[in-house]
Amino acid sequence: MDPFSQLILAISVSSFVTFQWLFHRVSPWISVRVSAGFHRLSDKQKVEWNSRTVSTFHAMLVGIFCLCILWFDDAVNEDPVWGDPTLVKTNVAITTGYLISDLLLIFYYWKAIGDKFFVIHHLAALYAYYYVLGQGMLPYFANFRLLAEFSTPCVNQRWFFEVLGYPKSSRPNMANGVAMAAVFFMVRIAVMPVYYSRMYAVYGTEAFYLVPWGGRVAWIGSSICLDIMNVMWMHKIARGCYKVLRSAHWDKAGAPQENGKTD
């Protein structure tokens, strides 16, 4: 094993250990001091709370790293299939450690956070990352996909508000809902033309045919499947956001009339 591969392996293992530590030690310690409602949660809710806290940290870490690579890594941007994958491998190694850690937690706390969809999602992602970490291919596309992580914090925050008993019409919940819809659209829907235009540009080229069949399936097949789900989720999020905003608008509009009747 060459020194760089050893480094990537070390990053993945360190990532795994770090996220386990964040789940078992850091999140409970911080949560008790930041949120008074944490004490009132059931054991199952505390497990999911800590899982989502770690998920948010991972999303922000790899999301920011992803943006830096897209903005400043000329090698990857110029050759999206076979460009120097050094920085991308580092970012993907962090995510790989997180995914394995999260899989372990899902299986161990299945009654609290077990979800077949997440198991399938994590395994599919790990399969795709094998081609990035093992063979150094498709660095631009692997990194681009990590942009989607920016929508995770708002999704998790929605669950935090719900479990703490915030009404859907409360200002914090509404602000987070609007932010969730906006960020989800920007990092998962609006970027589709950019992603698929780069895919189309390399399709049929010599670089494309150097990618083995399994790599093409992991790249093109998973991209299409994920984006179909993204469109479905976006539709659901937009409808939910619209309903809450509409309900809040009518509540405000109806308030003076109700007060008038009372007086």
C-alpha positions in Angstrom: 0.0 0.0 0.0 1.5 3.4 -1.0 1.9 6.1 1.6 -1.0 8.2 0.3 -3.4 5.2 0.5 -2.3 4.6 4.0 -3.0 8.3 4.8 -6.5 8.0 3.3 -7.1 4.9 5.4 -5.9 6.7 8.5 -8.3 9.6 7.8 -11.2 7.2 7.4 -10.4 5.4 10.6 -9.9 8.7 12.5 -13.1 10.0 11.1 -14.9 6.9 12.3 -13.5 7.2 15.8 -14.1 10.9 16.0 -17.8 10.6 15.0 -18.3 7.8 17.6 -16.7 10.1 20.2 -19.0 12.9 19.2 -22.1 10.7 19.4 -21.3 9.1 22.8 -19.5 11.9 24.6 -19.6 15.4 23.0 -23.2 15.6 21.9 -24.8 14.6 25.2 -22.4 16.9 27.1 -23.2 19.9 24.9 -26.9 19.2 24.6 -27.5 19.1 28.3 -26.0 22.6 28.6 -27.5 24.1 25.5 -31.1 22.8 25.6 -33.2 22.5 28.8 -35.6 20.2 26.9 -32.9 17.5 26.4 -33.6 16.2 29.9 -37.2 15.5 29.1 -36.5 13.3 26.0 -36.9 9.6 26.1 -33.9 7.3 25.7 -34.8 6.7 22.1 -35.2 10.4 21.4 -31.8 11.1 23.0 -30.2 8.5 20.7 -31.7 10.2 17.6 -30.9 13.6 19.0 -27.2 12.7 19.3 -27.3 11.0 15.9 -28.7 14.1 14.3 -26.2 16.4 16.1 -23.3 14.4 14.7 -25.0 14.4 11.3 -25.2 18.2 11.3 -21.5 18.5 12.2 -20.5 16.1 9.5 -22.7 17.9 6.9 -21.2 21.3 7.6 -17.6 20.0 7.7 -17.7 18.1 4.4 -20.0 20.7 2.8 -17.5 23.6 3.4 -14.6 21.4 2.3 -16.6 20.5 -0.9 -17.1 24.2 -1.8 -13.4 24.9 -1.3 -12.6 22.1 -3.7 -15.1 23.3 -6.3 -13.8 26.9 -6.1 -10.0 26.3 -5.9 -9.1 22.8 -7.1 -8.2 23.5 -10.7 -7.0 19.9 -11.4 -10.4 18.4 -10.5 -12.4 21.1 -12.3 -10.4 20.8 -15.5 -10.5 17.0 -15.6 -13.7 15.9 -13.8 -13.0 12.2 -14.5 -9.3 11.7 -13.9 -8.1 14.9 -12.3 -5.8 14.8 -9.2 -8.2 13.4 -6.5 -6.0 14.2 -3.5 -8.3 16.7 -1.8 -11.5 14.9 -2.9 -10.2 11.7 -1.5 -9.6 13.4 1.8 -13.2 14.7 1.9 -14.6 11.4 0.8 -12.5 9.6 3.4 -14.1 11.8 6.1 -17.5 10.9 4.8 -16.7 7.2 4.6 -15.7 7.2 8.2 -18.9 8.9 9.1 -21.1 6.6 7.1 -19.5 3.5 8.6 -19.9 5.0 12.1 -23.6 5.9 11.4 -24.2 2.4 10.0 -22.9 0.9 13.2 -25.1 3.1 15.3 -28.2 2.4 13.2 -27.7 -1.4 13.7 -26.9 -1.1 17.4 -29.8 1.3 18.1 -32.1 -0.2 15.6 -35.3 0.3 17.7 -34.5 4.0 18.1 -33.0 5.0 14.7 -33.3 1.9 12.5 -34.3 2.7 9.0 -33.9 0.4 5.9 -33.7 3.5 3.6 -30.7 4.9 5.4 -29.0 1.5 5.4 -29.5 1.3 1.6 -28.4 4.9 1.1 -25.2 4.4 3.2 -24.2 1.2 1.5 -24.8 2.7 -2.0 -22.7 5.7 -1.1 -19.9 3.5 0.2 -20.0 1.4 -3.0 -19.7 4.6 -5.1 -16.9 6.0 -2.9 -14.9 2.8 -3.4 -14.2 4.0 -7.0 -13.0 7.4 -5.7 -10.8 6.1 -2.9 -9.6 2.9 -4.5 -9.1 4.0 -8.1 -9.1 7.8 -7.9 -11.8 8.3 -10.6 -14.7 10.7 -10.9 -13.4 13.2 -8.3 -15.4 16.1 -9.5 -18.7 14.3 -9.5 -18.1 12.6 -6.2 -17.2 16.0 -4.6 -20.2 17.7 -6.3 -22.6 15.3 -4.7 -21.4 16.3 -1.3 -23.0 19.8 -1.9 -26.3 18.1 -0.9 -25.0 17.9 2.7 -25.8 21.6 3.2 -29.5 20.7 3.4 -29.0 18.3 6.3 -28.7 20.9 9.1 -32.1 22.4 8.4 -33.7 19.0 8.1 -32.2 18.0 11.5 -33.2 21.3 13.0 -36.8 20.6 12.0 -36.7 17.4 14.0 -35.2 19.2 17.0 -38.0 21.8 17.0 -40.6 19.0 16.7 -39.3 16.9 19.5 -38.9 20.0 21.8 -42.6 20.8 21.2 -42.3 23.9 19.0 -45.6 24.5 17.1 -45.3 24.4 13.4 -46.5 28.0 13.2 -43.8 29.3 15.6 -41.4 31.8 14.1 -38.3 29.6 14.6 -40.0 26.6 13.0 -41.3 28.7 10.1 -37.9 30.4 9.5 -36.2 27.0 9.5 -38.8 25.6 7.2 -38.3 28.4 4.7 -34.5 28.0 5.0 -34.8 24.2 4.5 -36.9 24.6 1.3 -34.5 27.3 -0.1 -31.3 25.4 0.7 -32.7 22.1 -0.4 -33.6 23.7 -3.8 -30.2 25.4 -4.2 -28.0 22.4 -3.4 -30.1 19.5 -4.8 -32.3 20.9 -7.6 -30.8 24.1 -9.0 -27.4 22.5 -9.4 -28.7 19.6 -11.6 -28.1 21.4 -14.9 -24.5 22.1 -13.9 -23.9 18.5 -12.8 -25.5 16.9 -15.9 -23.9 19.3 -18.3 -20.5 18.2 -17.0 -21.6 14.6 -17.3 -22.8 15.1 -20.9 -19.5 16.9 -21.7 -17.4 13.8 -20.8 -19.8 11.2 -22.0 -18.3 9.2 -24.9 -14.8 10.6 -24.5 -11.7 8.5 -24.0 -11.7 9.4 -20.3 -15.2 8.2 -20.0 -14.4 4.8 -21.5 -11.5 4.3 -19.2 -14.0 4.2 -16.3 -14.9 0.5 -15.7 -18.5 -0.6 -16.1 -19.1 -0.8 -12.4 -17.9 2.8 -12.0 -20.2 4.0 -14.7 -23.2 2.3 -13.0 -22.2 3.8 -9.6 -21.9 7.2 -11.2 -24.7 7.5 -13.7 -27.2 5.1 -12.2 -27.0 6.4 -8.6 -27.1 10.0 -9.8 -30.3 9.5 -11.7 -31.9 7.6 -8.8 -30.9 10.1 -6.2 -32.1 13.1 -8.3 -35.5 11.5 -8.9 -35.8 11.2 -5.1 -34.6 14.7 -4.7 -37.3 16.0 -7.0 -39.9 14.0 -5.0 -38.6 15.3 -1.7 -38.5 18.9 -3.0 -42.1 18.7 -4.0 -43.0 17.4 -0.6 -41.0 20.0 1.2 -42.4 22.9 -0.9 -45.9 21.8 -0.3 -45.3 21.5 3.5 -43.7 24.9 3.6 -46.5 26.5 1.6 -49.2 25.0 3.9 -47.5 26.3 7.0 -46.9 29.8 5.6 -50.5 29.9 4.3 -51.9 28.8 7.6 -49.8 31.4 9.5 -51.0 34.1 7.0 -54.7 33.2 7.6 -54.2 33.1 11.4 -52.9 36.6 11.3 -55.6 37.8 9.0 -58.3 36.2 11.1 -57.0 37.5 14.5 -58.6 41.0 14.4 -62.0 39.6 13.5 -61.9 37.2 16.4 -60.9 39.9 18.8 -63.7 42.1 17.5 -66.3 39.4 18.2 -64.9 39.0 21.7 -65.1 42.7 22.4 
